[in-house]
Amino acid sequence: MVLGITKPFIQEGIASKFYRREFLLANKLMFNDKIVVSEDTLFILEAIDKAQSIYLSDLKFYQILEEHSLSRFNEKVLASELEYEQKVDKILQEYPPVMK
């Protein structure tokens, strides 16, 4: 998973994140309405790309339900996946490849 960061128990979804309003406005960060699958992951990648620092906490603020957008069919899903892949590829091109 792209956003596993350092520990496997970190929840990747948007519900486990807090953002300063000023940061979002200054960087014009919003959900992409063309994407219906993984829109939260794209938003998080864009926020990380713009962030000068990130604070990780093990405090639990929110309980996540198991249902998500992938459990329902939506005819915009294919176009959405293509849009998502293009946006993520553009972000990741700015960073050197990781060697293992």
C-alpha positions as CSV (number, residue, x, y, z in Angstrom):
1,M,0.0,0.0,0.0
2,V,1.3,3.4,-1.0
3,L,0.6,5.1,2.3
4,G,1.6,2.3,4.8
5,I,4.3,4.8,5.8
6,T,6.1,3.1,8.7
7,K,3.8,0.8,10.6
8,P,1.2,-1.7,9.1
9,F,-1.6,-0.5,11.4
10,I,-1.7,3.1,10.1
11,Q,-5.1,3.6,8.4
12,E,-4.6,5.0,4.9
13,G,-8.1,6.5,4.5
14,I,-9.0,10.2,4.9
15,A,-10.9,9.6,8.2
16,S,-7.6,9.1,10.1
17,K,-6.1,12.5,9.0
18,F,-6.5,16.1,10.2
19,Y,-5.5,19.1,8.1
20,R,-5.1,22.7,8.8
21,R,-7.7,24.7,6.9
22,E,-5.1,27.3,6.0
23,F,-2.9,24.6,4.5
24,L,-5.7,23.2,2.3
25,L,-6.7,26.7,1.1
26,A,-3.1,27.8,0.5
27,N,-2.4,24.7,-1.6
28,K,-5.8,24.6,-3.3
29,L,-6.3,21.0,-2.1
30,M,-9.7,19.6,-2.8
31,F,-11.1,16.2,-3.6
32,N,-11.1,15.5,-7.4
33,D,-14.8,15.1,-8.4
34,K,-13.8,13.2,-11.5
35,I,-12.6,10.3,-9.3
36,V,-15.0,8.0,-7.5
37,V,-12.5,5.3,-6.4
38,S,-9.4,6.1,-4.3
39,E,-10.2,9.8,-4.3
40,D,-9.2,9.9,-0.6
41,T,-5.8,8.3,-1.4
42,L,-5.1,10.8,-4.2
43,F,-6.0,13.7,-1.9
44,I,-3.6,12.3,0.8
45,L,-0.8,11.9,-1.8
46,E,-1.4,15.5,-3.0
47,A,-1.4,16.8,0.6
48,I,1.8,14.9,1.5
49,D,3.4,16.2,-1.7
50,K,2.7,19.8,-0.6
51,A,3.4,19.3,3.2
52,Q,6.6,20.7,4.7
53,S,6.0,18.4,7.8
54,I,3.8,15.6,8.9
55,Y,2.9,14.5,12.5
56,L,2.1,10.9,13.1
57,S,0.1,9.9,16.2
58,D,-1.1,6.6,17.6
59,L,-4.1,8.1,19.2
60,K,-7.5,6.8,17.9
61,F,-9.9,9.6,17.0
62,Y,-12.4,7.8,14.6
63,Q,-13.7,4.3,14.0
64,I,-13.8,3.2,10.4
65,L,-16.8,1.2,9.0
66,E,-15.9,-1.6,6.7
67,E,-18.0,-0.4,3.7
68,H,-16.3,1.8,1.2
69,S,-16.8,3.0,-2.4
70,L,-15.4,-0.2,-3.9
71,S,-18.3,-2.2,-2.6
72,R,-20.8,-0.4,-4.8
73,F,-20.9,-0.3,-8.6
74,N,-20.8,3.1,-10.2
75,E,-20.6,3.6,-14.0
76,K,-18.0,6.3,-13.6
77,V,-15.5,3.9,-12.0
78,L,-13.4,3.1,-15.1
79,A,-13.0,6.8,-16.1
80,S,-12.3,7.5,-12.5
81,E,-9.6,4.8,-12.2
82,L,-7.8,6.3,-15.3
83,E,-8.0,9.8,-13.9
84,Y,-6.6,8.5,-10.5
85,E,-3.7,6.6,-12.2
86,Q,-2.7,9.7,-14.2
87,K,-2.8,12.0,-11.2
88,V,-0.8,9.6,-9.0
89,D,1.8,9.0,-11.8
90,K,2.2,12.8,-12.2
91,I,2.9,13.2,-8.4
92,L,5.3,10.2,-8.2
93,Q,7.3,11.4,-11.2
94,E,8.6,14.2,-9.0
95,Y,10.3,11.7,-6.7
96,P,13.3,9.4,-7.3
97,P,12.6,5.7,-7.5
98,V,13.1,3.8,-4.3
99,M,15.7,1.1,-4.4
100,K,15.3,-2.0,-2.2
